[in-house]
Amino acid sequence: MKKVFSFALALALAESVVAQAPQGDSAPAAPPAKVHKLGMALVPQAIFYDGLRVDVQPYLTPQHQLVIAPQFYYAKQPSSLYSEKISKLQGVGLELDYRVFPNKGKTLYCAAGLNYNYYRAEYMSVGMYQTGTENGLPLYEYGEALNEQTINRVGASVMMGLQVGTLYGFFFDLYAGMGFRYSAVGKKFDDSISFDNGMWDVGYTGTYLVLGFKLGIDL
């Protein structure tokens, strides 16, 4: 009799616990994952080519993102990445990228974008340059003088990357790809000097490697 009573008591307690447990729609829902609206990032390697780049990265959806990247350049003794002839460099730029994260919640993304840069490069050059006018006619002199090139450069690129999140919304981003640039060059006076000696030069036209690293935060 004691065994039967103990079994009945245990069964009654179990049914009571089950009855008190939340059922179906009444169960508390898990807190929703935070949906980020905006990312901000710095590109540290920009300092190696005398620049500052800040990326503003609004999320259009959780898997689609726009990257707006203004750039600024200034140096009285430019980086060795540029032609050694340049004595002063100033410039601005803007890059617009569209990024897609194919798998929701994953770090891998692909992107395509357009970019524009304007540079003004000063350098010493030997050639014919105007020294003034006489009777309404220009006077020219042959010799060494400070020359200036203005460069308008446009390009397009495709890339893939990994944006890996850490604590408190901070992330680091590694990306690589390929692109093409075209540079239109104007000179204060004509000479034979061209800043098109490699993919990092300011007057370069041709294909180039996209390779970078970002540090940022999602808000």
C-alpha positions as CSV (number, residue, x, y, z in Angstrom):
1,M,0.0,0.0,0.0
2,K,2.9,2.4,0.8
3,K,4.4,1.8,-2.6
4,V,1.1,2.5,-4.4
5,F,0.7,5.8,-2.3
6,S,4.2,6.9,-3.0
7,F,3.8,6.3,-6.8
8,A,0.5,8.2,-6.8
9,L,2.0,11.2,-5.0
10,A,5.0,11.3,-7.4
11,L,2.7,11.2,-10.4
12,A,0.5,14.0,-9.0
13,L,3.6,16.2,-8.4
14,A,4.8,15.6,-11.9
15,E,1.5,16.5,-13.4
16,S,1.4,19.7,-11.3
17,V,4.9,20.7,-12.6
18,V,3.8,20.1,-16.2
19,A,0.6,22.0,-15.8
20,Q,2.5,25.0,-14.4
21,A,5.2,25.0,-17.1
22,P,4.6,27.6,-20.0
23,Q,2.8,26.0,-22.9
24,G,2.8,27.0,-26.7
25,D,2.4,30.7,-27.3
26,S,2.6,31.5,-23.6
27,A,6.3,30.5,-23.5
28,P,8.6,33.6,-23.2
29,A,10.2,34.4,-26.6
30,A,14.0,34.6,-26.9
31,P,15.2,38.2,-27.1
32,P,15.6,39.2,-30.8
33,A,19.2,39.6,-32.1
34,K,20.3,43.2,-32.4
35,V,19.9,44.6,-35.9
36,H,22.7,46.9,-36.8
37,K,21.9,50.0,-38.8
38,L,25.3,51.6,-39.3
39,G,29.0,50.7,-39.4
40,M,32.0,53.0,-39.0
41,A,35.5,51.9,-39.9
42,L,39.0,53.2,-40.3
43,V,41.5,51.9,-42.9
44,P,44.9,51.9,-41.1
45,Q,47.0,51.2,-44.2
46,A,45.9,54.6,-45.6
47,I,48.7,56.2,-43.6
48,F,51.3,54.4,-45.8
49,Y,50.2,56.4,-48.8
50,D,49.8,59.7,-46.9
51,G,46.1,59.4,-46.6
52,L,43.2,59.3,-44.2
53,R,40.1,57.1,-45.1
54,V,37.0,56.8,-43.0
55,D,34.3,54.3,-44.1
56,V,30.6,55.0,-43.3
57,Q,28.7,51.7,-43.8
58,P,24.9,51.9,-43.6
59,Y,23.0,48.6,-43.6
60,L,20.2,48.6,-46.2
61,T,19.1,45.2,-44.9
62,P,20.9,42.8,-42.5
63,Q,22.6,41.2,-45.6
64,H,23.0,44.3,-47.9
65,Q,25.3,47.2,-47.0
66,L,26.5,50.4,-48.7
67,V,30.1,51.7,-48.1
68,I,30.8,55.4,-48.4
69,A,34.5,56.1,-48.1
70,P,35.8,59.7,-48.3
71,Q,39.6,60.0,-48.5
72,F,42.1,62.8,-48.0
73,Y,45.8,63.0,-48.9
74,Y,48.6,65.5,-48.0
75,A,52.3,65.2,-47.8
76,K,55.3,67.5,-48.3
77,Q,57.6,64.5,-48.5
78,P,55.4,61.8,-50.1
79,S,55.6,58.1,-49.3
80,S,58.0,55.9,-51.2
81,L,55.0,54.2,-52.8
82,Y,54.8,57.3,-55.1
83,S,57.3,58.6,-57.6
84,E,60.4,60.0,-55.9
85,K,60.1,63.1,-58.1
86,I,57.0,64.3,-56.2
87,S,57.9,67.0,-53.7
88,K,54.3,67.8,-52.5
89,L,51.1,65.9,-52.9
90,Q,47.5,66.9,-52.1
91,G,44.3,65.0,-52.9
92,V,40.8,63.9,-52.1
93,G,38.8,60.9,-53.1
94,L,35.5,59.0,-52.7
95,E,34.8,55.3,-53.0
96,L,31.3,53.8,-53.1
97,D,30.9,50.0,-52.6
98,Y,27.8,47.8,-52.5
99,R,28.3,44.7,-50.3
100,V,26.3,41.5,-50.0
101,F,26.5,38.9,-47.2
102,P,25.2,35.8,-49.1
103,N,24.5,33.8,-45.9
104,K,22.6,35.4,-43.2
105,G,24.6,35.8,-40.0
106,K,27.9,34.8,-41.7
107,T,31.0,36.9,-42.0
108,L,31.8,36.3,-45.7
109,Y,30.8,39.0,-48.2
110,C,31.3,40.0,-51.8
111,A,31.3,43.6,-53.1
112,A,31.6,45.8,-56.1
113,G,32.3,49.5,-56.3
114,L,33.4,52.7,-58.1
115,N,36.0,55.2,-57.0
116,Y,37.3,58.7,-57.9
117,N,40.5,60.5,-56.9
118,Y,41.8,64.0,-57.5
119,Y,45.5,64.7,-57.0
120,R,47.7,67.7,-57.3
121,A,51.4,66.8,-57.4
122,E,54.3,69.3,-57.4
123,Y,57.8,68.4,-58.6
124,M,60.9,69.9,-60.2
125,S,61.1,69.5,-64.0
126,V,63.3,70.6,-66.9
127,G,61.6,71.9,-69.9
128,M,60.1,75.0,-71.7
129,Y,58.0,77.1,-69.4
130,Q,56.5,80.5,-69.7
131,T,58.2,83.3,-67.8
132,G,56.0,86.2,-68.8
133,T,54.8,88.2,-71.8
134,E,56.2,90.9,-74.1
135,N,54.0,93.0,-76.5
136,G,51.2,90.5,-75.8
137,L,53.3,87.5,-76.7
138,P,54.3,84.8,-74.2
139,L,58.0,84.5,-73.3
140,Y,59.4,81.0,-72.7
141,E,62.6,79.8,-71.1
142,Y,64.3,76.5,-71.0
143,G,65.5,75.2,-67.7
144,E,64.5,73.7,-64.3
145,A,61.3,75.0,-62.7
146,L,58.5,73.8,-60.3
147,N,55.9,72.0,-62.3
148,E,52.5,70.7,-61.3
149,Q,50.3,67.8,-62.5
150,T,46.6,67.6,-61.8
151,I,45.2,64.1,-62.0
152,N,41.6,63.0,-62.2
153,R,41.4,59.2,-61.7
154,V,38.4,57.0,-61.9
155,G,38.1,53.2,-61.3
156,A,36.0,50.2,-60.5
157,S,36.7,47.1,-58.4
158,V,35.3,43.8,-57.2
159,M,36.3,42.1,-54.0
160,M,35.6,39.5,-51.4
161,G,36.1,39.9,-47.7
162,L,35.6,38.7,-44.1
163,Q,34.0,40.9,-41.5
164,V,34.5,39.3,-38.1
165,G,32.7,40.7,-35.1
166,T,34.1,40.9,-31.6
167,L,32.7,42.3,-28.3
168,Y,30.5,45.3,-28.1
169,G,30.0,45.5,-31.9
170,F,33.6,46.0,-32.8
171,F,34.9,44.2,-35.9
172,F,37.9,43.7,-38.1
173,D,37.6,43.3,-41.8
174,L,40.0,41.7,-44.3
175,Y,39.3,42.0,-48.1
176,A,41.0,41.4,-51.4
177,G,40.1,41.7,-55.1
178,M,40.9,43.3,-58.4
179,G,40.1,46.6,-60.1
180,F,40.8,48.9,-63.1
181,R,41.8,52.6,-63.0
182,Y,42.0,55.3,-65.6
183,S,43.9,58.6,-65.0
184,A,43.5,61.9,-67.0
185,V,46.5,64.1,-66.4
186,G,47.0,67.8,-66.9
187,K,50.3,69.7,-66.5
188,K,51.3,73.3,-65.8
189,F,53.8,73.1,-68.6
190,D,54.7,70.1,-70.8
191,D,57.5,67.7,-69.9
192,S,58.3,64.0,-70.2
193,I,57.6,63.1,-66.6
194,S,54.7,60.7,-65.9
195,F,53.5,59.3,-62.5
196,D,52.4,56.0,-64.0
197,N,55.2,53.8,-62.8
198,G,53.1,51.2,-60.9
199,M,49.7,50.4,-59.5
200,W,50.3,52.6,-56.4
201,D,51.4,55.7,-58.4
202,V,48.9,58.6,-58.5
203,G,48.7,58.7,-62.3
204,Y,48.4,55.0,-62.9
205,T,46.1,53.6,-65.6
206,G,45.5,49.8,-65.7
207,T,44.5,46.9,-63.5
208,Y,45.4,46.9,-59.8
209,L,45.2,44.7,-56.7
210,V,42.7,45.5,-54.0
211,L,44.0,44.5,-50.6
212,G,43.0,46.0,-47.3
213,F,42.2,45.8,-43.6
214,K,39.7,47.7,-41.6
215,L,38.9,48.3,-37.9
216,G,35.4,49.4,-37.1
217,I,32.2,49.2,-35.0
218,D,28.6,48.3,-35.9
219,L,26.0,50.6,-34.2
